[in-house]
């Protein structure tokens, strides 16, 4: 699974970190960031729920 954050689209709402705190955090500027090894340890459900919670659809989850 590959989790991608479009940092040009992210507005820093924090919904991803609230929805999947095991996968996402916020950087020093308040924007979305993946936790280390999150793509390997996260479940597809966690990543997908976080992507769906993003109000600007800045997160994509794909295979591979």
C-alpha positions in Angstrom: 0.0 0.0 0.0 1.2 3.5 -0.8 -0.1 6.5 1.1 0.4 9.9 -0.5 -0.2 13.4 0.9 -0.5 16.3 -1.6 1.2 19.0 0.5 0.0 21.7 -2.0 -3.6 20.8 -1.3 -3.4 20.0 2.5 -4.9 22.8 4.6 -3.8 21.4 8.0 -7.3 20.5 9.3 -5.9 17.6 11.2 -8.7 15.2 10.4 -6.3 12.5 9.2 -4.4 12.6 12.5 -7.6 12.5 14.5 -9.0 9.6 12.4 -5.8 7.5 12.2 -3.3 8.7 14.9 -1.3 5.5 14.3 -0.6 6.6 10.7 -0.7 10.4 10.5 0.6 13.4 12.5 1.0 17.0 11.9 4.3 18.7 11.2 5.6 21.8 12.9 3.6 24.0 10.5 0.4 22.0 11.2 0.2 20.1 7.9 -0.3 16.4 7.5 2.7 14.1 7.8 3.0 10.3 7.8 4.5 8.7 10.9 7.7 6.7 10.2 6.9 3.3 8.7 3.2 4.1 8.6 2.7 2.7 5.0 4.1 -0.6 6.2 2.3 -0.9 9.5 -1.1 0.8 8.8 -4.1 -1.1 7.7 -5.8 -0.2 4.5 -8.9 0.6 6.5 -7.0 3.2 8.7 -5.5 4.9 5.7 -8.7 4.9 3.7 -10.7 6.3 6.6 -8.2 9.1 7.1 -8.3 9.8 3.3 -12.1 10.0 3.4 -12.0 12.4 6.4 -9.8 14.9 4.6 -11.9 17.9 3.7 -9.8 18.7 0.7 -9.0 15.2 -0.5 -5.2 15.7 -0.1 -4.6 12.0 0.8 -4.6 9.1 -1.6 -4.2 5.4 -0.9 -3.1 3.1 -3.6 -1.6 -0.4 -4.1 2.1 -0.8 -4.4 
